[in-house]
Amino acid sequence: MVRDNPPVATGVGEPTGLRRGKAEDASLSSGTGKPTDKTTTPPTIRPHRQPSLVWLLISRVVLPLVLVTGIALGFARVRGLLAPRVEVGNVVAQLRLGGQTRWQAVAYLTPFIFDQRYDDLRRDPVLAQALADCLTEELDQPLAGYSDMSIAARAHLCRMIRCMDVPSVIPSLVKAVQWRGGGSPEMDSPVRKAAAEGLYQLGERLGPEVLQTYPEVLPALLVAVDDPVDPVRSAAALALGLHGGPEACDKLETLLGDPNPAIRYNAAIGLAMAGDAAGIAILEELFHSKETEKLATTGNLESINGMRTRQLLVMGLRSVNRLMDMDPTAPVDGLRPVLSQLQYSLVPEDVKQLAFQVEVKLNQRTVR
C-alpha cells in the first residue's frame, strides 16, 4: 500500500499542502476551472459636485437669519408676557390725590413710562391727562424754600409727559416752558428746558401739525428763544423750527449769528426743518467743526461732547433731508464733500447712514 505523503510543515503559517488547496479552491471558484485574473478595474472617480449658489444663500444666510429672528421674537414675546402689569386706574387716582401720595405714584410709574414694552401705557389718554394735570397743578404751587428737589421733580414730570403719545399734554408743556417760579432764571431753567425739549419730541414723533393745532405754542416758543439761559434758548429753537411758519423762520434767522454755537446750530437745524435754507452755511460750519472732526477721527462716544456732537450731526442731516423734501431746489450741493467724508470716517453708524441717504437724494436730484 502506498501512502500519500503527509503535509510538510514549513514552520511558518499553514502547511504547504493546505495553502495549495486553498489556492486551488480559489482558482476553481469561478466555475470555469481556470485561474482567476487578479487584476481589478480601477474605481470610477466621480467629480465633486459644487453646491449651487441658491443653496448656499439659503443655508448660509436665509436659514440662520430666520432662526435668529425667531429666537429674538420669541424672547421679546416672553419678555412682554413677563412684564408686570400696571393698574392704571389706581395710579391715576393716586396722582389726583396730590401731596406725597402723588409723588409716590410718579416714582412708581417712572420705570414703566421709560420701558419700551409699555407702548399701551404711553398711549393711554387718561393717564396722559392725569400727568398733565399734575404738572399744571404743581407749577401753580409755590416752592417751599425754592428747593432744588422741587424744581427737579417738576422737570422730571416734563420728561415723563413728553414720552406720552397723546397730543392733549401739549398745553401743560406750554405752561412749563414759560414757568418762572424758581426765584431766578437759572434756578428754574431745568423745567423750561425739559418742556421745550418735550414740545420738540412730541412734534417729531406725532408730526409738526400737533404743535400747530394749539395756538398757544408759537407765542410761547417765540418768547423761549429769547430766554436768558442758553440751554433753554437752544431747545426752544429746535421746537420752533419744527413748528415752522414765516414768523418762526424770521425769529430763527436772528439766532444764526448767536455767539453760542449750540444755539446757532439748532437755529440752522430748525430753519432747515421748516423748509428754509437760510441756515445752510451754519450747517456746513457744524459739519466741519472741531468737535465733528474729533468724532470722525476717534469715534469716541464716551465723552459728553462726543454724544452731543453725534446728536447734532443726526439732527443736522435729518434737517437737510427734510429741507430737500420741502424745497427740491435748496442750495445744498456744497455739502457733497463732507457727506462723503462722514461715510468713510469713524462716526457712529447712524450718522453714516444718514449721510448716505442725503447723498443719494442729492444724486437723484442731479439726475432729474
Buried (B, 14 or more C-beta within 10 A) or exposed (E): EEEEEEBEEEEEEEEEBEEEEEEEEEEEEEEEEEEEEEEEEEEEEEEEEEEEEEEEEBEEEEEEEEEEEEEEEEEEEEEEEEEEEBEBEEBBEBBBEEEEEBBEBBEEBEEBBEBEBBEEBBEBEEBBBBBBBBBBBBBEEEBEEBEEEBBEBBBBBBBBBBBBBBBEBBBBBBBBBBBEBBEEEEBBBBBBBBBBBBBBBBBBEBEBEBBBEBEEBBEBBBEBBEBEBBBBBBBBBBBBBBBBBEEBBEBBBEBBEBEEBBBBBBBBBBBBBBBBBBBBEBBBBBBEBEBBBBBBEBEEBEEEEBBEBBEBBBBBBBBBBBBBEBBEEBEBEEBBEBBEBBBEBEBBEEBBEBBBBBBEBBEEBEEE
